Amino acid sequence: AAVLNIEEGAGVVKMERIRYADGEAVAYSINMMPKALVGDAFERVDFSGSLFGFLEEKCKLYIARADTELLVPPKHDKYVQRLQVDKSEETPVILMKQLHYDEQNIEVLYSLDYLRNDVFHFRIRRERK
């Protein structure tokens, strides 16, 4: 509740998805949204595809920006385990914790994205001004 800036006990819609490439699980996403913002949109429509597109079209919510933290989750994390290809060899996983805001700077979506590092690559540019 605190991360989404909503009252303790307020309704939250939670969605978990696994993304596949060539038949292998490559990403596991956990998405949480305030029920007050999305209403029953996920109950009325069989959701698939782009979450951002769905939020824009069905909920009139536009994601304008996100704060992202990159972490290496512990290998015993249950979501890391779901992305392991070969149980005898460890597949590296990175975790992106993201808090997404709309154009009015309201917290719309909190997501935890576990991504196989052998599939997804990130580059960060830092500039000194």
HULIN-V207306 format. One line per field, one symbol per residue. ss: DSSP state (H for helix, E for strand, - for the rest). phi: phi as a letter, one per 30 degrees, with the letter a starting at -180 (. if undefined). burial: b if it has 9 or more other C-alpha atoms within 8 Angstrom, else e. Layout:
ss->???
phi->???
burial->???
This chain:
ss->-----------EEEEEEEEEE--EEEEEEEEEEEHHHH--HHHH------HHHHHHHHH---EEEEEEEEE------HHHHH---E--E---EEEEEEEEEE----EEEEEEEEEE-------------
phi->.ddchbdejddbccbcbcccbhicdcabcbcbbdedcchcedddbddajddddddddcchccdcabcbccbcddddedddddcddcddbdcdbccccbccbddcicdcacbcccbdddccbbbbccbcb
burial->beebebeeebebbeeeebebeeeebbbbbbbbbbbeebeebbeeeeeeeeeeebbbeebebbbeebeeeeeebeeeeeebbebbeeeeeebebbbbbbbbbbbeeebbbbbbbbbbbeeeeeeeeeeee
